[in-house]
Structures are given as C-alpha cells and as structure tokens.
C-alpha cells in the first residue's frame, strides 16, 4: 500500500522504514485492531493509525506511520488509497461512502471493506534499498 519515495532520513532509509511500517500493519491485523485507518496527531506530528472504528483517536499505541512535518494527514490518507485504487481500477471517494468518512475533523477508512475489493498481488515483493 505504501511506497517510500522521498520521506526518508539517514536513521530511517526506505527499506528500514518500509519493514517497520509493514510489521506494524501486520501486528495490528494479527491482533484484530486493523479495522480502520484513521488520521490524527500524536506528539505534535501528523500520523495515520490503526483504530477499531470511526471516531477513535490516534495514540502512541496505534500509530501505523508518522508523516513528514507539514503534511496534510487527510491528503496522505487519500493518496494512500489512490495508489490502491489505481492498481484495482476502482476510484475511492474519501467521504460519503462505506469505505471512508470524516468524524470530528479526522478521516477514517474502513480497511475491512477496502480489502474486500482490493486486488491480490502475485509474486514475491522485495523492499527497495
């Protein structure tokens, strides 16, 4: 779902960042908390997080990824979905659908519904250096 193209640092090069975020997605999926991806602010930084339902808050315990300083978290979530939409040929709207909504100024996307329509990629995908 995510391809790191510019937001990297010496401490967090693309491969390390990708592996860490992938591990977070997997951990939240395995423990049943990756129902919805929401936007929020944690430690004064914009984040995307794993929440159980619309309206839940992002905390230190559910952050999927931290966004670059100055990023629009709502736009970042939409961009994340647009990548999957391009692959599947489906256009996803961020509001007014079963997949996504806004609650209390934050954006939320129902991952369970998204996975029902997302294509399955074949083959072995390797992280880039």
N, C-alpha and C positions, 0 to 999 in steps of 0.2 A: 504494500500500500504506500510505502514511503521510499522516495529516492533522494538521498542527500546530495545536493549539488553545490551549495555554497555555504551553508551554515556549519562550519567545522572549525575546530581550533587545534593547536598542537596537542593539547590534552585529549581532545575528542575528535580524532580523524574519522572519516566516513565509515570505515569498517567497524571500528570500536563502537561508535555511536549507533550504527545500524544493528549490531549484535545486541547491545544493551537494550535498545528500544524493542527489538524483536522479542527478547527474553521477557520484558515487561508485558507485552501483549500476550505472550504465551502463558505467563504466570496468572494474569488476570482472567484469561479464558479458562485455564485449568481450575481455578478456584471459584468460577461461576460469577465473577464480578464484571466481566466484559460484556455487559448487556447494551450499554450506551456509551458513546464517546461524547464528552462534554467539554466546554471551554471554561476557562476561569483564570484566576490569578493566584499564584502561590509564591510567597516570599517576594512580592512585588514584581513577579515575572509572569508573562502570559504562558499558559500551558494548555495542553489537551490532556484529558484524564479519563479514566475508566470509572463509570458510575452505573449504578443499578437501574436508575430511572431518571426521566426528565425532572429537572429541578434540584437534583442532588448537587452538592458542591465539590469542587476540586480541593484536595488536601495533599499534604506531603505523602500520604499513604496510597494515593491512587493516581499519581502523575504518570502518564504514558511518555510524554516528551515536553521539554521546555522549548519555547520558541525564541528566536533571536530578539534582542531588545528592539522595541519599536514595531514589532509585528502586530498585525491585526489578527487576533485569535479566531474571529469568526471567518475571516477570509482564509486563514490557514486551514480550517476545518473544511471549508468549501473546496479549496484546492486539493486537499487530500481525497475528497470524494470525486472530484473531476477526473483525477488520474484513473480511478477505478471505472468511472463512467465511460471514459474514452476506450478503455480496454473492452468493456462489455457492450458498447454501442447504446447504452442507456443514459439518458440525461436525468440527473437527480436534482431536484429543487430543494433548497435548504429550508423552506418554510411552506406550510400548507399541505404537507404530505404525511404519510405514515412513517416515512423514513426519518424525517427531521423536523425540528421545531425550535422556537425560541421560548425560554421561560426565564422571567426575572432578568432580562438583559443578557442571558447566555444562550449559546447554541448547543443543541443536542442532536445526535444522530443515533438511531436505533441500529446497532450492529447486527443483531439477530435478523432483522428484516433485510439489511444490506447483504448479508451472507447468503440469503436465500436466492438472490438474483445475481450475485457476482459470479463471474466465470471462474472455473478452476484451472490454474495454470499447470501444465505438464512439464516434466523435466526437473533437472537439478539447478537451482538458482544459487549462484555463489555471490558473496558480498564483494564489492569492488574495493580496491585499495585507495 
